[in-house]
């Protein structure tokens, strides 16, 4: 994968674009006007691995509530603004690290200019968000009345040019759609036409299972092409699931490592152990670890260690007994009930030796 070059922007201590790692962000479901709840939610999501957190700002009370959230948050806070540019001005005063606006719905160039001038002293990045479902009517009409990739790109370029005329290059661009091929085509088309960092996502992706699959295909395809600088998996569910899915997408492509990776085989007629339960036990046991190791859970001893020889550690079930192995080499045969404890013993010994 050869990564697309983009202009880096600074969102607090997090760099988006350039050669910076691709960051994982999510959005809190709590209105920042409910300050105590919002702070608790931000702290929870940061602890789970979010690197950037966005909050919707529907009114002035919410914009002012951001101040306490920003002060308490260990990660950069992004304000999501629609329709009223004054909310963006107040959010900047509240100390947010970035803004998400749609220049087309905050009341004309004068209002956009007011936001830019407020952001300029601290070079606060502005994410221009274009969604397939909310393109300007004149652009839709020009493309047959329905969103296309070119229509989305034209909508984005219209807003990008506004900030360029104001000599404000601190931008991140998103071109989200719920239709995965449309989203991929739109981002791929824009990527060659502007130098700015790109925020990837499939909007309105759906519930956790369907949304995770759609996001993995859309975001993963673009990342494999070297396109994308930060990602958000949009799911109808707990934002914690967005973080987990986003991190899994990045680690599956080898772009980031977030502690241990579990690999496990599908069940088949040779399996004589409760493989699903075994894999869940191992996953829960290794979750707290911070080392970037690969751990395998295989269903049979016939070819488990061989098929999983790329794993750092693993177990393979049998009938009443199983194997513990490391990098394809069998270490010991143990009773089935001892598989997970013996696996953890080997992993901990490795960690202690490394430290």
C-alpha positions, 0 to 999 in steps of 0.5 A: 500500500502506497499512502496518498500524500495529504496536507497534515492538520493538527487536532490538538495533539493528534495529527491527521494526514501527512505521515501520521498514523490513521486515527480512530474517532467516534461520536458521543451520543450525549448532548454536551449541555448535559455536561456531567453525562457528556464528560463521563461518556467522553472518558469512557470512550477515550479509555476504550481507545477513541483518539478523537471524539465528536459531539453534536452541538444543537444549540447555544447551551450545548456549545457552552457546555463543551467548555467543561467537556474539553477541560475534562477530556484526555482526547481532542474534542470536535464540535459538530455544527449545522445551520447556525454559525454562531454555535461554531464561534461559541464552540471555539471559545469553549476550546474545541480542537476542531469543527465539523461544518457544512459551509452550505448550510450555515448561511452564506459566505459571510458566516463561513468567513466569521467561522474561519476568522475565529478559527484562524489564530489557533489554526483550528481544523475545519472538517467539511462534511458532504453527505450523499443525502444532503447535496445542494438542489442545483447540483442534484438537478445537474446530475439527474436528480440523484447523488453520484460520485461526481455530484458529491465531489462537486459539492465538496469542491464548492465548499473547499473553494470557499475556504481556499479563497479565504486562504485557510488550508486547515481542512479535512474532507469527508464524502460519506454515503450509505451506498458503499460503492458510491462512497468508494468512488466519491473518495477515490475521485476526490483524492486525486483532485485536492491535497487535503486530509480525508476523513473516511466513513460510510454514513448511516451504515446500520446496526452493528453487524450490517454496519460493521460489514459495510464500513469494513468494505468501504473504509477498508477498500479505500485504505488499501488503495492508500486513501484516508487519514482518519476514520469513523465507523458509523453504527446504530449502537454503542459508540464503543462498537465503532471504536472496536470495529475501526481498530479492527479494520486498521489492524487487519490491513496492517496499518496499526496495532492495538495490542493482541490479535485473535485468529481462530478457525471455523468449526468443522467435523473434526472439531471435538472441543467447544471452539466458540466458547474456547475462542471467547475465553481467550479473547476475554483473557488477552483483551487487557494486554498491550503487546502486539502479538497474534494468538490463535485458537484452532479447532483440531490438533491435526493441522492447527499448529501448522495452519497457525504457524504465523501466530506467536502463540496458540492452542489447538483443541482435541478430544479431552486434551489439546496442544499449546504451541508458539510460532508453529512449534508444539510446546506441550499437550495438556488437558482441555480445561488447562488450555487457556491457563497454559496459553496465558502462562506462556504469553505472560512468560514472554511478556516478562522476558521482554520487559 
